Amino acid sequence: MRVSICVLALFLTSVVQADTNIIRTLVDKQVPFGIELADEIWRHAEMGYLENESSLALQQRLKSQGFTVENGVADIPTAFVATLSHSTKSRAGASSKNRDNGPTIGVLAEFDALPGLSQAATPVRQARVKNAPGHACGHHLFGAASITAAVALAAWLEQSNTNATIKVFGTPAEEGGSGKVYLARAGLFDDVDVVLHWHPASVNSASPSTTTSNKSGRFTFHGRAAHAASAPDRGRSALDGVEVMNYMVNMMREHVPQTSRIHYVITDGGDAPNIVPETAQVYYYVRHPKPEMVVKLFERVVKAAKAAAMGTETEVDVEVMHGNYPILPNHTLSKLVDSNMRSLGGITYTPEENRFAEALHKTLLDPSGALGSQELIQPFKFRQSMGSTDVGDVSWLVPTVGFNTATWVPGTPAHSWQAVASGGTSIGHKGMTLAAHVLAKTAIDLIENKQLIIEARQEFEQARGVDFKYSALLGDRTPPLDYRL
């Protein structure tokens, strides 16, 4: 009996290893297409809700591989859902009630760039196009890796004759546009069992993590124009309203929870010094780990705006721009992803890549990572990020898991020209390739072991609470398709 158990164990191990080798081969086959796609989107560098060429490139690749693509979802022209289902022929005659169609695995794909960070793929500051956008958060790699994994999974479903559905969600405007929130609000994740996502970084990590909740708004003050020298008494400065509001909010910082974050930029300060500004605008972000606290803090910022308008005899309009929930971590899924990432290993640079990394590393103000750390997988431990992402809303609707791979030179911060530079080289491609492998392997594990999905769901429901009802922090506003114009 003991011999039989050993033989069975060896057999099962060989089956698992065979499946692993098959999906590795299928992903590797798609990697050249993924790199070509990533480089194309890196060159386009289109900002939120304006990613027409980038979205089209991703959609075309999926269509060519048998996915059915629905574009313009949730009233967003550049958003899409691509679906591929496989049902085994042996079950084709079964009734719809009894047919096992297998789980539905969702994969997120981002592709928007950031303003003013155009950069060539060089280790010195050199804009490709002056004042143009750049992929400083690596979303060109994000979208391309997700599509690479999805296409490989489609081939695996056919080859293994396995029942399952793969859904790729093309999600625009993550950078301040909350694209996923509108997809979530429209119910597009309702029939998904698990959602997978990843993000470029300077390290490899699958630790469970959460983010801050976030709500932003544009505060536009309206005053009365007049000659600033000959008739100042006839004017009412909209810029005064902005400055008074900012002063009050800065005083408020002493009286908010320590984990809060409030930051702003004046987007319109008037036209000329000798004209009393008729209009002026300031753009605020408010963050806190808890959504309910973000709502309260934002309300206080609004009160400051109204008080500033009253005191300067101006008027103010408040437009909520976006709102995100914090990510709801799922330890069950994170442990699975961590195991898969460790089995795949980290990233090794060539001598040429090392020279690039060394040169770029010298330009970093305060590098937090040592060269060579891209070869490692970071320790598995819970992490609190002070950043925000619209993935948060998805994670409160369906069990969701994400991870990072080292697409940037170690120590590189997000939203920097150094991130753009790394993302346009083979260093970025290697991190993207690792991400595609992790996504594909994790999806297969979930499809083949439904107990993992059940356990993830149980943890998810316990974490969010039985009384939870989703309500988007941005309310019922329509997508701000012009927020980057």
C-alpha positions as CSV (number, residue, x, y, z in Angstrom):
1,M,0.0,0.0,0.0
2,R,2.9,2.4,0.9
3,V,4.5,1.7,-2.5
4,S,1.2,2.4,-4.3
5,I,0.9,5.8,-2.5
6,C,4.4,6.7,-3.5
7,V,3.8,5.8,-7.1
8,L,0.6,7.8,-7.1
9,A,2.4,10.8,-5.6
10,L,5.1,10.6,-8.3
11,F,2.4,10.3,-10.9
12,L,0.5,13.4,-9.7
13,T,3.8,15.3,-9.4
14,S,4.6,14.5,-13.0
15,V,1.1,15.6,-14.1
16,V,1.5,18.9,-12.4
17,Q,5.0,19.4,-13.8
18,A,3.7,18.6,-17.3
19,D,0.9,21.1,-17.0
20,T,3.4,23.7,-15.7
21,N,5.7,23.1,-18.7
22,I,2.8,23.3,-21.1
23,I,1.6,26.7,-19.9
24,R,5.2,28.0,-19.8
25,T,5.6,27.0,-23.4
26,L,2.3,28.6,-24.4
27,V,3.1,31.8,-22.6
28,D,6.6,31.9,-24.1
29,K,5.1,31.5,-27.6
30,Q,3.0,34.7,-27.0
31,V,5.8,36.8,-25.4
32,P,7.2,38.2,-28.7
33,F,3.7,39.5,-29.6
34,G,3.3,40.9,-26.1
35,I,6.6,42.8,-26.3
36,E,5.6,44.2,-29.7
37,L,2.3,45.3,-28.2
38,A,3.9,46.9,-25.2
39,D,6.3,48.8,-27.2
40,E,3.6,50.1,-29.5
41,I,1.5,51.3,-26.5
42,W,4.7,52.8,-24.9
43,R,5.2,54.9,-28.1
44,H,1.5,56.0,-28.2
45,A,1.6,57.1,-24.5
46,E,-2.1,58.2,-24.5
47,M,-3.6,59.6,-21.4
48,G,-6.8,58.6,-19.6
49,Y,-10.0,58.2,-21.7
50,L,-7.9,59.3,-24.8
51,E,-6.2,55.9,-25.3
52,N,-7.8,55.2,-28.6
53,E,-4.9,53.6,-30.4
54,S,-3.7,51.7,-27.3
55,S,-7.1,50.3,-26.7
56,L,-7.6,49.3,-30.3
57,A,-4.2,47.5,-30.4
58,L,-5.2,45.4,-27.4
59,Q,-8.6,44.6,-28.8
60,Q,-7.3,43.6,-32.2
61,R,-4.8,41.2,-30.7
62,L,-7.6,39.5,-28.6
63,K,-9.9,39.4,-31.6
64,S,-7.3,37.7,-33.7
65,Q,-7.0,35.0,-31.1
66,G,-10.6,34.1,-30.9
67,F,-11.9,36.4,-28.2
68,T,-15.3,38.1,-28.6
69,V,-14.8,41.8,-27.8
70,E,-17.4,44.3,-26.6
71,N,-16.1,47.8,-26.7
72,G,-17.4,51.1,-25.4
73,V,-18.6,49.4,-22.2
74,A,-19.8,51.5,-19.2
75,D,-20.2,54.5,-21.5
76,I,-16.4,54.7,-22.0
77,P,-15.2,54.6,-25.6
78,T,-11.8,53.1,-24.8
79,A,-13.1,50.5,-22.3
80,F,-13.8,46.9,-23.4
81,V,-14.5,43.4,-22.2
82,A,-13.0,40.5,-24.2
83,T,-14.4,37.0,-23.6
84,L,-13.4,33.5,-24.5
85,S,-15.3,30.5,-23.2
86,H,-14.5,26.8,-23.7
87,S,-17.0,24.0,-23.1
88,T,-15.9,20.4,-23.6
89,K,-17.6,18.5,-26.3
90,S,-18.4,15.7,-24.0
91,R,-20.8,18.0,-22.1
92,A,-22.2,19.6,-25.2
93,G,-25.4,17.6,-25.0
94,A,-26.1,18.4,-21.4
95,S,-28.9,20.8,-20.4
96,S,-27.9,24.4,-19.5
97,K,-29.0,23.6,-16.0
98,N,-26.7,20.7,-15.6
99,R,-23.8,21.7,-17.8
100,D,-20.6,22.6,-15.9
101,N,-19.2,25.6,-17.7
102,G,-16.3,25.9,-15.3
103,P,-15.2,29.1,-13.5
104,T,-14.9,32.5,-15.0
105,I,-11.5,34.2,-14.4
106,G,-11.2,37.9,-15.0
107,V,-7.9,39.6,-15.9
108,L,-7.5,43.4,-15.7
109,A,-5.6,45.3,-18.4
110,E,-4.6,49.0,-18.0
111,F,-3.0,51.2,-20.7
112,D,-3.1,54.9,-19.9
113,A,-0.1,57.1,-19.6
114,L,0.8,60.2,-17.4
115,P,1.1,63.8,-18.5
116,G,4.5,65.5,-19.0
117,L,6.7,62.5,-18.6
118,S,7.8,61.7,-22.1
119,Q,11.2,60.0,-22.0
120,A,13.4,58.0,-24.3
121,A,14.6,54.5,-23.4
122,T,17.9,55.9,-22.1
123,P,19.5,56.2,-18.6
124,V,19.7,60.0,-18.8
125,R,16.8,62.5,-18.9
126,Q,15.8,62.9,-22.6
127,A,12.2,63.5,-23.6
128,R,11.0,61.8,-26.7
129,V,8.5,64.6,-27.4
130,K,8.7,67.8,-25.4
131,N,5.9,68.1,-22.7
132,A,4.3,64.9,-24.0
133,P,2.9,62.0,-21.9
134,G,4.9,59.0,-20.9
135,H,4.3,55.6,-19.4
136,A,5.7,56.4,-16.0
137,C,3.5,53.8,-14.3
138,G,4.2,51.0,-16.8
139,H,0.6,50.5,-17.9
140,H,1.8,49.6,-21.4
141,L,3.4,46.6,-19.8
142,F,0.4,45.9,-17.6
143,G,-2.0,45.7,-20.5
144,A,0.3,43.7,-22.8
145,A,1.2,41.1,-20.1
146,S,-2.5,40.6,-19.3
147,I,-3.3,40.0,-23.0
148,T,-0.3,37.7,-23.4
149,A,-1.5,35.6,-20.4
150,A,-5.1,35.6,-21.7
151,V,-4.2,34.3,-25.1
152,A,-1.9,31.6,-23.7
153,L,-4.8,30.6,-21.4
154,A,-7.2,30.4,-24.3
155,A,-4.8,28.0,-26.1
156,W,-4.4,25.9,-22.9
157,L,-8.2,25.6,-22.5
158,E,-8.5,24.2,-26.1
159,Q,-5.4,22.0,-25.8
160,S,-6.5,20.5,-22.4
161,N,-10.2,20.4,-23.3
162,T,-11.1,22.3,-20.1
163,N,-14.3,24.1,-19.2
164,A,-13.7,27.7,-18.2
165,T,-14.2,31.3,-19.3
166,I,-11.5,34.0,-19.6
167,K,-12.5,37.6,-19.5
168,V,-10.1,40.5,-20.1
169,F,-11.3,43.8,-18.9
170,G,-9.7,46.7,-20.8
171,T,-9.8,49.4,-18.1
172,P,-8.8,53.0,-19.1
173,A,-7.9,56.0,-17.0
174,E,-6.6,54.4,-13.9
175,E,-4.5,57.5,-13.3
176,G,-7.1,59.8,-11.7
177,G,-10.0,58.8,-13.9
178,S,-11.4,55.8,-12.0
179,G,-12.1,53.8,-15.1
180,K,-12.7,50.6,-13.3
181,V,-15.3,52.2,-11.0
182,Y,-17.6,52.8,-13.9
183,L,-17.2,49.2,-15.0
184,A,-17.9,48.0,-11.4
185,R,-20.9,50.3,-11.1
186,A,-22.3,48.9,-14.4
187,G,-22.1,45.4,-13.0
188,L,-19.6,44.0,-15.5
189,F,-17.8,41.9,-12.8
190,D,-21.0,40.3,-11.5
191,D,-20.4,36.9,-13.2
192,V,-16.7,36.6,-12.5
193,D,-15.3,34.2,-9.9
194,V,-11.9,35.7,-9.4
195,V,-10.1,38.7,-10.8
196,L,-6.3,38.8,-11.4
197,H,-4.2,41.9,-11.9
198,W,-0.6,43.0,-11.5
199,H,1.4,46.2,-11.6
200,P,4.9,47.2,-12.8
201,A,7.4,48.0,-10.0
202,S,11.0,47.8,-9.0
203,V,10.6,44.6,-7.0
204,N,8.9,41.2,-7.3
205,S,6.3,40.7,-4.7
206,A,3.0,38.9,-4.2
207,S,2.4,40.0,-0.6
208,P,-1.2,40.8,0.4
209,S,-1.6,44.5,0.4
210,T,-4.1,47.3,0.6
211,T,-4.2,50.9,-0.5
212,T,-5.9,54.1,0.6
213,S,-9.4,55.1,-0.4
214,N,-9.4,58.2,-2.5
215,K,-11.8,61.0,-3.5
216,S,-10.9,63.9,-5.7
217,G,-12.6,67.1,-6.9
218,R,-12.1,70.2,-8.9
219,F,-13.1,73.4,-7.2
220,T,-13.7,76.2,-9.7
221,F,-14.1,79.7,-8.3
222,H,-16.0,82.5,-10.2
223,G,-15.3,86.1,-9.5
224,R,-15.6,89.4,-11.3
225,A,-12.9,90.7,-13.7
226,A,-11.6,94.3,-13.4
227,H,-8.4,96.3,-14.0
228,A,-6.2,95.3,-11.1
229,A,-4.6,98.8,-10.9
230,S,-7.3,101.3,-12.0
231,A,-10.4,99.6,-10.7
232,P,-9.5,96.8,-8.2
233,D,-12.5,97.7,-6.0
234,R,-14.8,96.6,-8.8
235,G,-13.2,93.1,-9.1
236,R,-13.6,90.0,-7.0
237,S,-10.7,87.6,-7.4
238,A,-11.4,84.0,-8.1
239,L,-7.8,83.3,-7.3
240,D,-8.3,84.8,-3.8
241,G,-11.0,82.2,-3.3
242,V,-8.5,79.4,-4.3
243,E,-5.8,80.8,-2.1
244,V,-8.1,81.2,0.9
245,M,-9.4,77.7,0.5
246,N,-5.9,76.3,0.3
247,Y,-4.9,78.2,3.4
248,M,-7.8,76.8,5.4
249,V,-7.2,73.2,4.2
250,N,-3.6,73.5,5.1
251,M,-4.7,74.6,8.6
252,M,-7.0,71.6,8.7
253,R,-4.0,69.2,8.2
254,E,-3.2,69.5,12.0
255,H,-6.6,68.1,12.8
256,V,-7.0,65.0,10.6
257,P,-6.0,61.4,11.3
258,Q,-2.3,60.7,10.7
259,T,-3.0,58.2,7.9
260,S,-4.8,60.9,5.9
261,R,-3.3,62.5,2.8
262,I,-4.5,65.7,1.2
263,H,-2.8,67.2,-1.8
264,Y,-3.7,69.8,-4.5
265,V,-2.5,71.6,-7.6
266,I,-3.8,75.0,-8.9
267,T,-4.9,74.2,-12.5
268,D,-6.0,77.8,-13.3
269,G,-4.7,80.9,-11.6
270,G,-5.9,83.6,-13.9
271,D,-4.7,85.1,-17.2
272,A,-2.6,88.2,-16.4
273,P,-1.4,90.0,-13.2
274,N,-3.2,93.2,-14.3
275,I,-6.6,91.5,-14.6
276,V,-8.5,90.5,-11.5
277,P,-9.0,86.7,-12.1
278,E,-12.5,86.0,-13.1
279,T,-12.1,82.2,-12.8
280,A,-9.6,80.1,-11.0
281,Q,-9.5,76.4,-10.2
282,V,-7.8,74.0,-7.7
283,Y,-7.7,70.2,-8.0
284,Y,-7.7,68.2,-4.7
285,Y,-7.1,64.6,-3.8
286,V,-8.2,63.3,-0.3
287,R,-7.0,59.9,0.9
288,H,-7.4,57.6,3.9
289,P,-7.4,53.8,4.4
290,K,-11.1,53.9,5.2
291,P,-13.7,54.9,2.6
292,E,-16.0,56.4,5.3
293,M,-13.2,58.7,6.5
294,V,-12.4,59.8,3.0
295,V,-16.1,60.9,2.6
296,K,-15.9,62.9,5.9
297,L,-12.6,64.5,5.0
298,F,-13.8,65.5,1.5
299,E,-16.9,67.1,3.1
300,R,-14.6,69.2,5.3
301,V,-12.6,70.3,2.2
302,V,-15.9,71.3,0.5
303,K,-16.8,73.3,3.6
304,A,-13.5,75.2,3.3
305,A,-14.2,75.9,-0.4
306,K,-17.7,77.3,0.4
307,A,-16.3,79.4,3.3
308,A,-13.5,80.8,1.0
309,A,-16.1,81.7,-1.6
310,M,-18.2,83.5,1.1
311,G,-15.2,85.4,2.4
312,T,-14.0,86.6,-1.0
313,E,-17.5,87.3,-2.4
314,T,-17.0,84.7,-5.1
315,E,-18.9,81.6,-6.1
316,V,-17.5,78.0,-6.2
317,D,-18.5,75.0,-8.2
318,V,-17.5,71.5,-6.9
319,E,-17.0,68.7,-9.4
320,V,-16.2,65.2,-7.9
321,M,-13.7,63.8,-10.3
322,H,-13.1,60.3,-9.0
323,G,-13.4,58.1,-6.0
324,N,-11.8,54.7,-5.2
325,Y,-12.2,52.1,-2.5
326,P,-9.1,50.7,-0.8
327,I,-8.0,47.3,-2.1
328,L,-9.6,44.4,-0.1
329,P,-6.7,41.9,0.3
330,N,-7.3,38.2,-0.1
331,H,-4.7,36.1,1.6
332,T,-5.9,32.8,0.1
333,L,-5.2,34.1,-3.4
334,S,-2.0,36.0,-2.4
335,K,-0.5,32.8,-1.1
336,L,-1.2,31.0,-4.4
337,V,0.3,33.8,-6.4
338,D,3.4,34.0,-4.1
339,S,3.9,30.3,-4.5
340,N,3.7,30.5,-8.3
341,M,6.1,33.5,-8.4
342,R,8.7,31.7,-6.3
343,S,8.5,28.7,-8.5
344,L,9.2,30.9,-11.5
345,G,12.0,32.9,-9.9
346,G,13.1,36.5,-10.3
347,I,14.8,38.4,-13.1
348,T,18.4,38.2,-14.3
349,Y,20.0,41.1,-16.3
350,T,22.4,40.7,-19.2
351,P,25.7,42.6,-19.0
352,E,24.1,45.3,-21.3
353,E,21.1,45.6,-19.0
354,N,23.4,45.8,-16.0
355,R,25.2,48.7,-17.6
356,F,21.9,50.5,-18.2
357,A,20.7,49.8,-14.7
358,E,24.0,51.1,-13.1
359,A,23.8,54.3,-15.1
360,L,20.1,54.9,-14.4
361,H,20.6,54.0,-10.7
362,K,23.0,56.9,-10.3
363,T,20.3,59.4,-11.3
364,L,17.9,58.3,-8.5
365,L,17.7,60.8,-5.6
366,D,17.2,58.2,-2.9
367,P,17.2,54.7,-4.3
368,S,15.4,52.3,-2.0
369,G,16.5,49.1,-3.8
370,A,19.9,47.7,-4.4
371,L,20.9,46.6,-7.8
372,G,20.5,42.8,-8.1
373,S,17.3,42.8,-6.0
374,Q,15.3,42.1,-9.1
375,E,16.6,38.5,-8.9
376,L,14.7,38.0,-5.6
377,I,11.1,37.5,-4.5
378,Q,10.3,39.8,-1.6
379,P,9.3,38.3,1.7
380,F,5.6,37.5,2.1
381,K,4.1,39.9,4.5
382,F,1.1,42.3,4.6
383,R,1.8,45.8,3.2
384,Q,-0.1,49.1,3.5
385,S,0.3,51.3,0.5
386,M,-0.5,55.0,0.8
387,G,-1.3,55.1,-2.9
388,S,-4.7,54.5,-4.4
389,T,-6.1,52.6,-7.3
390,D,-9.5,51.9,-8.9
391,V,-8.8,48.2,-8.5
392,G,-10.1,48.8,-5.0
393,D,-13.7,48.9,-6.2
394,V,-13.3,45.7,-8.1
395,S,-11.9,43.9,-5.0
396,W,-15.0,44.7,-3.0
397,L,-17.2,43.0,-5.6
398,V,-15.3,39.9,-6.4
399,P,-12.2,38.1,-4.8
400,T,-9.2,39.9,-6.3
401,V,-5.5,39.4,-6.2
402,G,-2.6,41.4,-7.5
403,F,1.2,41.3,-7.5
404,N,4.3,43.3,-8.7
405,T,7.2,42.4,-10.9
406,A,10.4,44.2,-11.4
407,T,9.9,46.1,-14.7
408,W,12.0,49.0,-13.5
409,V,15.6,49.3,-12.3
410,P,15.6,48.6,-8.5
411,G,14.9,51.7,-6.5
412,T,13.0,53.5,-9.3
413,P,9.9,55.3,-8.0
414,A,6.7,55.1,-10.0
415,H,5.7,58.3,-11.9
416,S,9.3,59.1,-12.7
417,W,11.1,59.5,-16.0
418,Q,13.3,56.6,-14.9
419,A,10.3,54.4,-14.9
420,V,9.4,55.4,-18.4
421,A,13.0,54.7,-19.5
422,S,13.1,51.2,-18.0
423,G,9.7,50.3,-19.3
424,G,10.9,51.0,-22.9
425,T,13.7,48.5,-22.6
426,S,14.3,44.7,-22.3
427,I,14.3,45.3,-18.5
428,G,10.6,46.2,-18.7
429,H,10.0,43.3,-21.1
430,K,11.5,40.8,-18.7
431,G,9.3,42.0,-15.8
432,M,6.2,41.9,-18.2
433,T,7.1,38.3,-19.2
434,L,7.3,37.2,-15.6
435,A,3.9,38.8,-14.9
436,A,2.3,37.0,-17.9
437,H,3.7,33.6,-16.5
438,V,2.4,34.3,-13.0
439,L,-1.1,35.3,-14.3
440,A,-1.4,32.3,-16.5
441,K,-0.2,29.8,-13.9
442,T,-2.4,31.2,-11.2
443,A,-5.5,31.1,-13.5
444,I,-4.9,27.5,-14.3
445,D,-4.5,26.6,-10.6
446,L,-7.9,28.2,-9.9
447,I,-9.6,26.5,-12.9
448,E,-8.2,23.1,-11.9
449,N,-8.8,23.4,-8.2
450,K,-12.2,25.0,-7.5
451,Q,-11.7,24.6,-3.8
452,L,-9.3,27.5,-4.0
453,I,-12.1,29.7,-5.4
454,I,-14.5,28.6,-2.7
455,E,-11.9,29.4,0.1
456,A,-11.1,32.7,-1.5
457,R,-14.8,33.5,-1.7
458,Q,-15.3,32.6,1.9
459,E,-12.5,34.9,3.0
460,F,-13.8,37.7,0.8
461,E,-17.3,37.6,2.2
462,Q,-16.0,37.5,5.8
463,A,-13.7,40.5,5.1
464,R,-16.2,42.8,3.5
465,G,-19.0,41.9,5.9
466,V,-22.5,40.5,5.4
467,D,-24.1,43.9,5.4
468,F,-21.9,45.4,2.8
469,K,-23.6,47.2,-0.1
470,Y,-21.5,48.7,-2.8
471,S,-21.9,52.4,-3.6
472,A,-19.4,54.2,-5.7
473,L,-17.7,57.1,-4.0
474,L,-17.9,59.2,-7.1
475,G,-21.7,58.9,-7.0
476,D,-23.8,58.8,-10.2
477,R,-21.6,61.1,-12.3
478,T,-20.8,60.1,-15.8
479,P,-17.2,59.2,-16.8
480,P,-15.1,62.4,-17.1
481,L,-14.0,61.7,-20.6
482,D,-12.4,65.2,-20.9
483,Y,-10.5,65.2,-17.6
484,R,-7.1,65.1,-19.4
485,L,-7.9,67.7,-22.1
